[in-house]
Amino acid sequence: MAKSINEVINNVRHDVIFTLNELKENPELAAEWSEVGDKGIPFAWYNNELFELPKPEEIRVWGREVKINKKSYKMLFTCLISDHQGAVEVPISIFRRIPALPEEIAVLKEGNEIGMPLLNQMPDLKRFELLVSLVGNQTVQVTSVTLHRNGWDADNNKPILDSADKEEKDRHQLVCYRYNLVA
């Protein structure tokens, strides 16, 4: 049985949790979380999945530290209502997943009404506030598009830059998402 919004919120691990109204009235609540937006964690949508935001008074954002390669990073999360997953914890970083090459960024921006403005560089908290203002109480359809990212040379501690000239087997795939309102 799918979890409710309250079940998700009451059972997530968090260091801080707040509503958007609390944040507007008391910005210092999230002061140490306001610039989060560098790293992301694994999360995937189903292709053609639909989601909605909770009612405005039920929207929550929470933060916690997540270890990535032995280093801790602050991450922000929220709860959305999915037709596939029910109420689900979603890392806000999923809305900024972007490929490495400019020509692939252009592909991702095509037909991406809600997602395109979220790709601009900004802290995740601002990104979520923008998402809320763009979506309101409407339904969003998520479609996946497979593009590419830079790789990482762990031996030399440097990036392996993506190139459209490389063979597909030598590139690192990245599943990105387009977000559009359902008519």
N, C-alpha and C positions, 0 to 999 in steps of 0.2 A: 504494500500500500504506500502511496506517495506521502511524503512528509508535508506538513503544513509549514507556512512561513515561520510561525512561532516555534515549532519543533526544531527547525534548522537554526534559527537565531539562538535558541536556548541551549543548543548542543554544540555550537562551534567554539573552538578555542580562540580566545581573543585577548589582546592586551588592552584594547580600548574599543568602545562601541558607542555610536551616537546616531541621532536622527539628523536629517538635513536641517530641520528647524533649529535644533540645539546648536548646530554648527553655525548657522546664520546669526543666532543670538549670542553665541559664545565662541568666536573663532579660535580662541586659545585652547579649547578642548582638544583640537587636533593639530596644534602647532607643530609638534614633533613629527607628525604624519603628513603635513601639508605638501611636502616636496617629493613624496614617494612617487616613483615612476621610472626606475632604471631597469629593474629585473622583472622577470615573469616566471611563473611556474606552470607545469603541465596542466592543461585544461583543453577539452575539445567539445565542440558542439556537434550534434548530428546534422547532416546536410538537410536543409529545408526545415530545420527545427523552428518552432515558433516560441517566442517568449513575451511576457508582459512584465511590467514593473508592478510591485505591490501597490496598494493604495498609498497615497502620499504619507499618511500618518503611520504606516507600517514599514516604510523604507528605513533600512538601517545600513550603516557602513561600519565595518570593524577592521581593525588592524592587528596583525601579529607578525612576529619575526619568523622567517622561514630560512632554513639552512640550504644553501646551494653551494656545492663543492667546499664544504667545511667552513663557509663564511655565512654569517647571518645577515639577512636583508629584511627591511620592513616592507610588508605587502598589505594592500587594502583589498577587502572583499565586500560583497553584498549578496543579497538573496533575490533571485528572480524566479518567476513562475513559468516553467517550460511545459509544452505539450508532451514532450518525451520523458522528462525527468521529474515533473512536479516542481515543488519548491526546491531550489538547488543553490548551494553556495557557489558563487562565481568570482574568480579573481578579476578585479577591474582591469588588470593588465591585458586581458584577452582583447580588449577594445583598441589596443594600440599595436597589435601584432602586424609587422610590416616587413616586406621583403627587402633585400639588399640593393637591388639595381633600380635606378630611376625609371626605366622602361617597365619594370614589373610593378612599381608603385603606381604608375599611370594605369596599368591594367586593373589593379586592385581598386582604384578610385572610380573606375567606370561602373555605372549602375550600382552605386553604393551610397544612397541618399543619406542614411543616418550615419553610416560608418566613416564616410570621407572626412567630415569635420573632426572626428575623434582621433584621426591619425596625426594631427598636428602635434608638435612637441608641447607638452604641458604636464603638470603634475596629475597623477591619477585621480585625486579628489576633484580637481577642476573638470577632468574628463568625465567623471561620473555625473557631476552637476549638469554638464552640457548634455549628456545622454538623457537625463531626466527631463530637461527642458525640451529636447527634440522629440522624445517619445510620448511623454504625458501618459494618457491612459490607453494608448493605441497598442496594437500587436505588431511585433517585429518578426520578420522572417530572416533566418540566417542561412546563407548559402556559402559553401566552402569553395575556395579556389587554391589550387596547389601551385605555389611559386617557389622561390629559392632564398636562402639566407647565406651569410658568410659562414665558413667553417672555422675551426680552431685547431691550430697546431700546438698541442700540449707540450711536445718536446722542446720547441723553440719559444713557447709562450707568446704566440702572435697569431693574428687572424689569417685565415686563408680566404682571400677575397673571391667572391663569386664573379663569374663572367659568363655571358651568353655564348661565348665562343667555346666553352668547355663542353665536353660530352656529358650527357645527362648523368651517366654513372659517376662522374667526378664532381657533381654538384650536390648540395645539401638541400633537400626539399623542405618547404615550410608551408603548412596548411594555414592559410589566412581566411578571413571571413568578410563577406559583404552583409550589411545590415540594412534592410529596407522595410518600410511600413507596409502592412497588408492592407490592400484597398478594401 
